[in-house]
Amino acid sequence: MERTKVLLVGVGGFGAGYVRELLEGAAGQRAQVVGVVDPYAKQSPAYPLLERAGTPIHETVEAFYAQGEAELAVIATPIQFHEHQACFCLRAGSHVLLEKPMAATVEQAKAILAARDASGRKLAVGFQWCYDRTMLRLKADVAAGLYGAPLDLKAMALWPRDRAYYRRGLGWAGKRLDASGAPIYDNVVSNATAHYLFNMLWLPGADFWGQGLENLRALCYRANEIETFDTVVMEGRNEAGARLWYAASHAAGRDYNQNPVFEYRFEEACLRFGALGETGERLTAWKGDRLVKDYGPSSLNDLTKLGVVLDHVAGRGPLPCPGEAALKHVEAMEALRLACPEAPFFPPERVEEADGFKRVEGLGAKLVELYRQEAFPESL
Ligand SMILES: NC(=O)c1ccc[n+]([C@@H]2O[C@H](COP(=O)([O-])OP(=O)(O)OC[C@H]3O[C@@H](n4cnc5c(N)ncnc54)[C@H](O)[C@@H]3O)[C@@H](O)[C@H]2O)c1
C-alpha cells in the first residue's frame, strides 16, 4: 500500500506525540513523514527520532512547499500561527489536520474555511474526543433520537497548571497577542480544557457540525500572572435551547485535580462521563438511578484522530470534527472575550503558591458545589 505523505508542522509539545505515532507507532505503516516545519525542532523531545529517520526539517511552511509536497499537513503549533499555516498548506494542495483551537478569532477561522473550500482539500480539527469510538457510539445514539432532546448539559475540568506550563515554548500561553500583535487569546477554555466545552457544543446535534452557544454569561478570573484567565464559570444556551453550564480552572489546587466530568440531561436519560472525585472514564446513560447503557471507557487523550483522518482523506470513513464544528468553539471564545473583557485577579490573600502552582483558597470546593447545583455565582 502506498503510504500517505505527511508534513508535521510543530513537533515539540503536543506535536511530539504525532512524531512518535508516525515514526514508532502503528500510523507509520500507512503514512510517511516527508518533512517537518519547526524552527525549534531540535528542542523537541522527539528530535532524536526525526534525526534517526533523516527527516528534512524546515523553518517555514513556505520553505517546505518550495521543494516538496505532502498529502496531509498536521499542524500542532501555537495558536497565533494556525491561520497562516493552515491556509498555506491547504492552498499548497495538502489536506490539513489542525490542532485545536482552530484559530484565535472567528475571522481567522472563517478564512481557514474559505481556503479549504477554494482548495477542495479536507480540513479536520484535533478535538480528539470526537474521534473516540466510544464517544462516536454515544453520538450516534443521540443523533438517532434515542434520548430525546437535550435539556441541561453541565461539565467541569479542574486541572492544575504551574508556572512552567505558562512559560513553555515561545511563552505564548495566557497571552492575548504575541509580540507582533497577532491574536492568541489563550485561556483555560480556549486551550487545555477546550475539549469539554466543545463536547457540549458537538454532541447534541444530529450531525457533526454541532450547535453554537448563545446568551452567554460568564465569570472569568486569574490567579496566575497572565493576560487572560485561568478560571471560568460560564453558562448559555445552545441553538436548540438546551442550557449549557461549564466550569474550568487551573488554579483550584492539586487536591482538586478533577478530570473532566459531565452530566447531560436529555428528555429520556442522563448521559454521564466520570463522577466528581473519581477518575473513572466511562460513558454511561441513566434513567433515574438505573443504568440503561454503559458505552464503556472513553479515551480523552490518544491519537486515534490521526488514523481516522488518514482514512478520511483516503476516501474511507467520515470526518467527525470538521471546521464548521470547531468554528462554533472559536465563536464561543469570542463571545467569552466580550463577556469577560478584563478578568480580575483573585484577591492576593486567597492565593498561595507551592512548587510553581498557584492555588486559590476555597476555589475547588466552591466549583464542586456549583457543579452539583448547576448554579451561576455572583463571584468566585
Ligand atoms: N489535542 C490536544 O489535546 C492538545 C494538547 C496540547 C496542545 N494542543 C494544541 O497544540 C498546539 C500546540 O500546543 P503545545 O502545547 O504543543 O505548544 P508548545 O509551545 O509546547 O509547542 C509548539 C511547537 O510549535 C513549534 N513552533 C513554534 N513556532 C513555530 C512556527 N512558526 N512554525 C512551526 N512550528 C513552530 C515550537 O517550536 C514547538 O515545537 C496548540 O494549538 C494547542 O492547543 C492540543
The ligand as a Gaussian input file, in Angstrom:
#p B3LYP/6-31G(d) Opt

LIG

0 1
 N       -5.414000      17.989000      21.296000
 C       -4.868000      18.194000      22.471000
 O       -5.226000      17.581000      23.489000
 C       -3.766000      19.197000      22.613000
 C       -2.930000      19.162000      23.729000
 C       -1.910000      20.107000      23.826000
 C       -1.793000      21.082000      22.848000
 N       -2.652000      21.091000      21.791000
 C       -2.588000      22.143000      20.774000
 O       -1.386000      22.005000      20.031000
 C       -0.917000      23.311000      19.677000
 C        0.498000      23.483000      20.230000
 O        0.432000      23.470000      21.647000
 P        1.675000      22.964000      22.525000
 O        1.182000      22.939000      23.907000
 O        2.265000      21.757000      21.925000
 O        2.667000      24.210000      22.308000
 P        4.242000      24.271000      22.554000
 O        4.594000      25.701000      22.623000
 O        4.592000      23.372000      23.687000
 O        4.833000      23.604000      21.212000
 C        4.620000      24.225000      19.970000
 C        5.589000      23.691000      18.946000
 O        5.454000      24.516000      17.776000
 C        6.763000      24.978000      17.393000
 N        6.669000      26.258000      16.724000
 C        6.717000      27.495000      17.250000
 N        6.619000      28.413000      16.281000
 C        6.512000      27.731000      15.118000
 C        6.365000      28.114000      13.775000
 N        6.277000      29.394000      13.424000
 N        6.274000      27.153000      12.834000
 C        6.351000      25.841000      13.162000
 N        6.492000      25.413000      14.433000
 C        6.562000      26.359000      15.389000
 C        7.544000      25.046000      18.683000
 O        8.934000      25.030000      18.424000
 C        7.046000      23.800000      19.388000
 O        7.759000      22.678000      18.925000
 C       -1.927000      24.310000      20.243000
 O       -2.882000      24.606000      19.279000
 C       -2.531000      23.530000      21.386000
 O       -3.826000      23.965000      21.746000
 C       -3.622000      20.148000      21.636000

